[in-house]
């Protein structure tokens, strides 16, 4: 029997019985192409329906994946100027992370605060900068106790990198990421996806589970996760789904993507950010991180799932003091 939906009357795809008050038809929950009057009919028809069902289910999954998550996540925006932070995110070249409020403030707003003399407080919540690792960890724990998902995620990052005087503990980091993801952190969900995909950071390797986590995060606006999905498709040889990652796009497609990228860059510009860049605003390195600490994120999925994370795969978002031609935000 055909697996195509009946256009004029609803009927069981196996026996042909039409739906009525006595006969309740139920959809195939995977593809929604056909209906059945009973579980027995569904089992009998399974062999004929399996192929079309699998194809349509994959199409529905792609429709959902590609139609959602086009808007960037809330934490990808500076909380002061409300402009998107430039790619990649998080990235120390574009923003500074503050443990007091778990906000990332763009360089333009941090530089503007520096000019106003706010060099000892967070430019967003005005909390005094922690003077040492103990104070920083205390501020993080305060946000963790308040069930802040980003604080929980950040504490997990700290166990990965061993910052704030914590001993490295991948298992504890993974537990914290899991808790943060359950509370809604897309960053944590992206990290869990990377951990499962690579078999690192306290997780057993499960590529399918890793991809599922990336898909869930991507539909919530996670740029990192969508990049991970592109890498996974390229690794499987699905170049039509990851053509830009391998440079296999046509000239027209490349030109269209480039125009979109340039438009996005223009939307992320501001006079304050331009001034900060022109003034030579840059982040120095030191052993003490006053406001924030290393915040790791999966920017490039590991090329070999069995290896340990490469330093290039994780980025510290605020590892050091800010220096601007003699000025210093300590």
N, C-alpha and C positions, 0 to 999 in steps of 0.2 A: 504494500500500500504506500501511497505517497506520503511524504513527511511535510508537504506544504500545508499551511493552515487553510481550512475551509473558508472560502470568501463569503458565502451566503448563509450557511447554517453551521452551527457548532456540532461536531460529531466526534466520536472516539476514533482516533487514528488507526486503531487495530480492527475493531469489529464494525465500525460505522454507525453505532447507535447514536442518535441525536440526544442532546441534553434536554432534560425536562425536569419537572418538579420531583419526579421519582428517580431520575438518573442525573446525578450531579457530576459534571465533568471537572477534572482537575488538570491544570497546566503541567507540562514538563518544566520543572523548576530550573533546569539548566539553560534551555534555549527559548522557551515560551512559543515555540512554533506549533506544537500540537497539544491535544488534550486527550485524556483517557477517562474511561468510565470506571475503571477498577485497577488495582495493583496488578492483577493477573494479566490484563490486556497490556499494561505497560511492560511487563516482563516478556510477554510473547513478542511484542513489537520492537523490543530493544535492539535486536540484531540489525533490523532494517533502518532503525532510527539513529543508531549510534554515530554513523559518519556525519550526516547533516547536523545532528545535535552538537557534536564536538566542534564543528566548523562555526556554527552560529554562536555557540557559547563563547568561543574565542573572539568573535566579532563584537559581541556585546561587552566583553571585558575590555577590549581595545577602545570601544566607543566611550566607555566610562573613564578609562585611564587618560585618554587624550582630550576629553571634554572638560575635565576637572583639574584644578590646581594651576590654572593659568595666572592667577593672582599670587604674588609672592607672600610668604608667611609674614605675620605681623612683626616678628622679631627681626626681619630683614630691613626694617625701616628705622631711621633715627627717631627717638621719641621726642626730640626737641624741634627739629625742622620738618619732620614727618616725610622726608624724602628717602627713597630707597637707597640703601648702602650699596656701592658698586660691587660687582663681582670680582673675585669669588667671595662667598660669604660663609662663615665669618673670616675676616682677613685683617691682620694687623696694619696693613698699609692704608686702610680706609676708615677704621673705627677703633675705639678703645672700649674694653669691657670693664664694667664696674661691679664688684661683688656685693656692694651694699644694697643695690636695687636690681641686680641681674639685668642691667640694660647695656646695650652697646650704642655709644654715642659717636656720631660721625666725626671725622677729623675737623671739619669746618666748625662744628659747634664746640668741640673741645678747644680749638684754637681761639674762638670768640670768647669763651669763658676765661681762657688764659689771659687774653688782652684786658679783660675786666678785673683781673686780680684774683679770680677764683682758681688758684693753683694748689689749694690744699683740701678742696672738697669736690665731691661728685657734682658735675654741672647739671645733673638731672634732679637728684633728690637732696643735694646740698649736705650730704653726710660727710663728716670728716674722714680723711683717708686713713686706713689702718696703718699703723707704724711698723708692724711686724707680721710674721706668719700667723702667730697666735690670734691677733686681732682680726686678721683677714678670715681665718677659719671660723672665728666666733660669728662674724657677720654672715658668712655662708650658712652656718648651722642655724642661725636665726631664721633665715629664709627657708631652709629645709624644714624646720619645725612648723613653719606656716604653710607647708605643703605646696610650695612654689615649685612647679615642675622643672623650670629652668635652673633653679638652685640645686635641685636633686641631680639633674643632668650634669651640672658643673662640678658637683662634688664627685660624681663618677669620673669625670675627666681628670680631676685632681688625683684620684687613686691610680689612674693610668700613667700620669706623668710624674707622680711623686712630689707634687708641689705642696706648699703650706706645711711642710714638715711631715706629711703623710707618707707611710711606706707604700710602695707600689703593690696593688692588689687587684688583679684583673677580674677575679671572680666578684669581688665587692663592687667594682666599677660596673660590671654587667648587671648586677642586681639593682643598682641605683638607676641605670639607664632604663631598665625594664619598668621600674616604678614610675619614672618620669614619663615614659611613653604612655603608660596607662592613664596618667593625669593629663595627657594631651601635648606633650613636647614632641614636635616633629624632628628636632635635632636629635633627640634620644632615639626615636624610631629609626632615623637614618643610620645612626651608629650601630644599633642592633642589627640592622640589615647588613651593614658592612662586616660586623663580627661573625654573623652566621655564614655569609657568603665566603669569607676568607678562612673561617675556622680559627680566628684569633680573638684576643681580648676577652677570654673567659667563656667562650661559646664553642660548642662542637660544630664542625662544618656541616651546614645544611643549605646548599645553594638555593633550593626551591623556597625555603623559608626566608632566606635573605632577600630574594627577589620580591617575595610577597610583602615583606616589611617596607622595601623601597617603593613598591607600588602604592601601598597605603599612605606613605609619607608624601609621595609625589602628588597624589590627588588632593593633599592638604596644602600644597604650595611649596614643598621642599625641593629647591633647586639641586641640592646635593644628591638627593635620591634619584631624581630624573637623570642626572648625569650617570649615576651608578647603573641605572637600567640600560642606558645607551651602551655602556661598557659591557654589560652582560650580554646584550644582543650581538654586539660586535664579536665577542668571544665565541658565540655560538655560530658565527658565520652569517647571521641575519643582517646583511649589509643594508638592505632596503629599510630596515628599522633603525639603523644606527649609521647612516651614510655620512653624516657630517663628522662623526668621530673619526672616520677613516679617510676623509677627504674624497668621498666618492659621489658627492653631489654634482648636479649639472651646473653649468655657469649661471643659468637663470635662477636656480634654487639658491646657489651661493650668493648671488647678487641680492636676492630678496632677503636672505638671512642677514647679510651685511647691513642692508638698509635698516632692518629691524633692530639690529645691535646698535647702530649709530643713534637711532631714535631713543633707545633705552639709555645710552650714555648721556645724551642731552638732557633727558628727564631727571637724571641723577646729579646734574651739575647745580651748583649754587654759588653766589658770590663769595660766601664764606669758605667753601671748599676750594674754590679757585685761589683765594687769598692765602689759605693755608698751604697749598701746593707751591705757590710762587714764593712764599716766605721760607721755604725749605723745611716745613714741618715734617719731622720724621721721628720714628721711634728708636731710641737707643736700647742697649741691653744692660741689664744689671742683675745682681743676685736677688734683689728685693723688688717685688712688684707691689706698688703702693695701693692702687685701687682694685686691680683685678689680678688674675692669674692665668696661666696657660689654659686655654679652652680648646680642646682637641676636637677635630671634626674630620669626617671622611671626605676628602676632596677628590681623591683619585682612588678607586677601588684597587686593592692589591692585584698585581699582574699574576702572581702565583698564589693560589688560595692557601697553600700550606705554610707560607713563609710568615715571619714576624712582620708587623707593620713597619714600613719604610718611613724614615723621618719626613720624607716628602709627602706622606699620606696624612700627616697630622700637622696642625698649625696652632701655634700659641697666639691667642688674639691680643694679649696685652702683657707681653713678657718684657717689662722694662720701663724706665722713666721716659718721659716725652721731652725731647730737646728741640729748640727752635733758635738757632743762631744766638746762643748765649742765654736764652730763656729756658727754664726748665720747670716742667710740671711734675713735682715730686710727690 
